[in-house]
Amino acid sequence: MKPLQITPETAVKLAEKLKVPLEQIMHMPQHILIQKLMELEKENTK
């Protein structure tokens, strides 16, 4: 599995929003990361 194709700035923002360590973001499978982003988006639109 290749690393996520995101910028370091994006990774830092995701780590802050998801409240997980930066290393975890970088090693998270892409489909799980997308799922978490969808959950965050749902919370933001309420």
C-alpha positions as CSV (number, residue, x, y, z in Angstrom):
1,M,0.0,0.0,0.0
2,K,1.4,3.4,-1.0
3,P,1.3,6.4,1.4
4,L,-1.5,8.9,1.1
5,Q,-1.1,11.5,-1.6
6,I,-1.7,14.5,0.6
7,T,0.4,17.5,1.5
8,P,1.9,17.7,5.0
9,E,-0.3,20.7,5.8
10,T,-3.4,18.7,4.9
11,A,-2.2,15.8,7.1
12,V,-1.7,18.2,10.0
13,K,-5.2,19.6,9.6
14,L,-6.7,16.2,9.4
15,A,-4.8,15.0,12.5
16,E,-6.2,18.1,14.5
17,K,-9.7,17.6,13.2
18,L,-9.8,13.8,13.8
19,K,-7.9,14.2,17.1
20,V,-5.4,11.5,16.2
21,P,-1.6,11.5,16.0
22,L,-0.1,12.7,12.7
23,E,1.6,9.3,12.2
24,Q,-1.7,7.6,12.4
25,I,-3.1,9.8,9.6
26,M,-0.1,9.0,7.3
27,H,-0.5,5.2,7.8
28,M,-4.3,5.2,7.6
29,P,-5.8,3.4,4.6
30,Q,-7.3,5.9,2.2
31,H,-10.8,4.4,2.3
32,I,-10.9,4.8,6.1
33,L,-9.6,8.3,5.9
34,I,-12.3,9.2,3.4
35,Q,-14.9,7.6,5.6
36,K,-13.7,9.7,8.6
37,L,-13.8,12.9,6.5
38,M,-17.4,12.1,5.4
39,E,-18.4,11.7,9.1
40,L,-16.7,15.1,9.9
41,E,-18.6,16.7,7.1
42,K,-21.9,15.4,8.3
43,E,-21.2,16.8,11.8
44,N,-20.3,20.2,10.3
45,T,-23.5,20.4,8.2
46,K,-25.9,19.8,11.2
